[in-house]
Amino acid sequence: MEFFSHIYESWREMQYEKYEAIFRELESANASVRGKTVVDVGSAQGFLIDFMRGQGIQTKLYVGVDVDKSAIRKLNSQLKILASAEALPFKEEVFDVMFCIDVIHLLKDKLDLSPVKEDGVVVVALPSRHESKLQRFVEDMSAEGMEMLSSFSIEGKERECVVVLRKKH
Ligand SMILES: C[S@@+](CC[C@H](N)C(=O)[O-])C[C@H]1O[C@@H](n2cnc3c(N)ncnc32)[C@H](O)[C@@H]1O
């Protein structure tokens, strides 16, 4: 795990390219994260929060979650938790927005969406080589009543597929 978080630093620029497109889409889908409570599941060392700070995107709260202790140690946020995406240690319905970027292909079990509020937004992305896993995730989520707000791909250094969903009961 230590090795992964070390080499991951070299991917920062590639991840920022994805975030730029994702945040543009969130604004145009009327799902801005500004002033919202945000959980970043599989945050690694926090490229997403670094990007948001750099862009002046201010949230009400940001919490990073990862299973990699060394990544969590490097994450520049006071609110960070060592935990698994499959069993998040939060109360139900506390976050307005959940990001889960380049993570669900690594999970053995389902992403835990219980901490997302009703009408909250879930942003899930994967490199296009894992598109079938994203497709399966969307099918499962639709069966659970989640509403698709947006689905798009990013043609960057790494082609990325992104879905933005709204949680419904
Ligand atoms: C490819 S990185 C993506 C990091 C970040 N989301 C980004 O946008 O750059 C995948 C991250 O998922 C984490 N991860 C893997 N399995 C996990 C799990 N079960 N729960 C939480 N995080 C997990 C890894 O430790 C790693 O930091």
The ligand as an SDF file (V2000), in Angstrom:
LIG
                    3D

 27 29  0  0  0  0  0  0  0  0999 V2000
   -6.7880    4.7510   -8.0650 C   0  0  0  0  0  0  0  0  0  0  0  0
   -6.8300    5.4020   -6.4160 S   0  0  0  0  0  0  0  0  0  0  0  0
   -7.9770    6.7420   -6.6150 C   0  0  0  0  0  0  0  0  0  0  0  0
   -7.7140    7.8440   -5.6480 C   0  0  0  0  0  0  0  0  0  0  0  0
   -8.6030    9.0880   -5.7320 C   0  0  0  0  0  0  0  0  0  0  0  0
  -10.0180    8.7770   -5.5930 N   0  0  0  0  0  0  0  0  0  0  0  0
   -8.3770    9.9500   -6.9280 C   0  0  0  0  0  0  0  0  0  0  0  0
   -9.3260   10.5640   -7.4160 O   0  0  0  0  0  0  0  0  0  0  0  0
   -7.2390   10.0620   -7.3750 O   0  0  0  0  0  0  0  0  0  0  0  0
   -7.7950    4.1750   -5.5660 C   0  0  0  0  0  0  0  0  0  0  0  0
   -7.8430    4.4040   -4.0550 C   0  0  0  0  0  0  0  0  0  0  0  0
   -8.8680    3.5480   -3.5310 O   0  0  0  0  0  0  0  0  0  0  0  0
   -8.4180    3.0500   -2.2930 C   0  0  0  0  0  0  0  0  0  0  0  0
   -9.2000    1.8520   -1.9420 N   0  0  0  0  0  0  0  0  0  0  0  0
   -9.0760    0.5960   -2.4110 C   0  0  0  0  0  0  0  0  0  0  0  0
   -9.9720   -0.2220   -1.8380 N   0  0  0  0  0  0  0  0  0  0  0  0
  -10.6820    0.5570   -0.9770 C   0  0  0  0  0  0  0  0  0  0  0  0
  -11.7580    0.2990   -0.0630 C   0  0  0  0  0  0  0  0  0  0  0  0
  -12.2700   -0.9220    0.0760 N   0  0  0  0  0  0  0  0  0  0  0  0
  -12.2360    1.3110    0.6660 N   0  0  0  0  0  0  0  0  0  0  0  0
  -11.7170    2.5750    0.5530 C   0  0  0  0  0  0  0  0  0  0  0  0
  -10.6980    2.8750   -0.2910 N   0  0  0  0  0  0  0  0  0  0  0  0
  -10.1860    1.8860   -1.0370 C   0  0  0  0  0  0  0  0  0  0  0  0
   -6.9340    2.7920   -2.5110 C   0  0  0  0  0  0  0  0  0  0  0  0
   -6.2490    2.6830   -1.2950 O   0  0  0  0  0  0  0  0  0  0  0  0
   -6.5580    4.0300   -3.3310 C   0  0  0  0  0  0  0  0  0  0  0  0
   -6.1490    5.0800   -2.4970 O   0  0  0  0  0  0  0  0  0  0  0  0
  1  2  1  0
  2  3  1  0
  2 10  1  0
  3  4  1  0
  4  5  1  0
  5  6  1  0
  5  7  1  0
  7  8  2  0
  7  9  1  0
 10 11  1  0
 11 12  1  0
 11 26  1  0
 12 13  1  0
 13 14  1  0
 13 24  1  0
 14 15  1  0
 14 23  1  0
 15 16  2  0
 16 17  1  0
 17 18  1  0
 17 23  2  0
 18 19  1  0
 18 20  2  0
 20 21  1  0
 21 22  2  0
 22 23  1  0
 24 25  1  0
 24 26  1  0
 26 27  1  0
M  CHG  2   2   1   9  -1
M  END
$$$$
